[in-house]
Amino acid sequence: MPLSELIGYAAASLTTTAFIPQAWLTWRSRRVDGVSLGMYSIFTLGIVLWLAYGLLIGAWPIIAANAMTLLLAVFILSMKIRYG
């Protein structure tokens, strides 16, 4: 595997994993006071576009990271809409 792919997978793993504590805290506390609806809406759309880009160019690190991040972002966004 080329070094560029290894770096891509490492970056994807770290940036995706960074969302897990926020999702867990939101789920556990049902508190979304500090979550901006506007920011998460724009962010989620950006993740959709990154995922589409990854699919179009066949870049698996981008696809894997953005698919997982999209699930977490949609979860947090839905919690904001429901409890916010």
N, C-alpha and C positions, 0 to 999 in steps of 0.2 A: 504494500500500500504506500503510495507516495506521501511524502512529508506534508504536502498541502492538504491531503485528505485527513491525515491524522490531526493536524491543527484544526481543521474544520469540525471534526467529530468532538475534539476536546472543547472547542468554543461552544458548540451546540449543546454539549452535555452541561457545561457550566451555566450558560444563560437559561436553559430550560429548567435546570434544577433550582435556580434562584427563585422561581415562582412557587415552588412547593410550599415553603413556609407561609407565604401570604395566603395561598389557597387553604392550607390547613387551619391557620388562625381564623380566617373568614368563616370556614365551615364550623369550627368549634365554637366560636363566640357569636356567630350570626350578626356581628357588628361590621358595618361597612362605612362608618363615619369618615374615615380617612381615604376612602377610595373615590376618585373623581370619575363620575359617569362620562364626562366628555373625554377625558384622557384615555380611559379604558375602551371607549367606543372607537376612537381614532387608532389606538394601539392594536385593537383586535382586527380592524380593517387592514392595517399595515401587515399584520401577521398573515392574514389571508393572501395578500399580495405577494409576500415573501414565499409562501407555500406555493402559490401559482408559478412564481418565477423558478423556484427549485424544480417543480415538476416539468416545466418547459425546457429547462436545460439539463435535466436528469442528474442533478447534484444531490446525492443521497444525504450528506450531512445537513444541507439546507432543508430538505424534505422532512427528515426525521425530527430535527429540532423544531421546526415551525409547526408540524402536525401536533407534537406534544404541547408546545407552548400555546397553540390555538385552543386545545382542550382546556388547559388551565385558565387561559384568559377568558374564554367563554364562560367557564364556571364562575370565576370571580365577577364578571360582568352580569351574569344572571343573578348572582347573590345580591349585587348592588341594586339591580332593578327590583328584585323581590323584597329586600329588606331596607332599601335606602329610601 
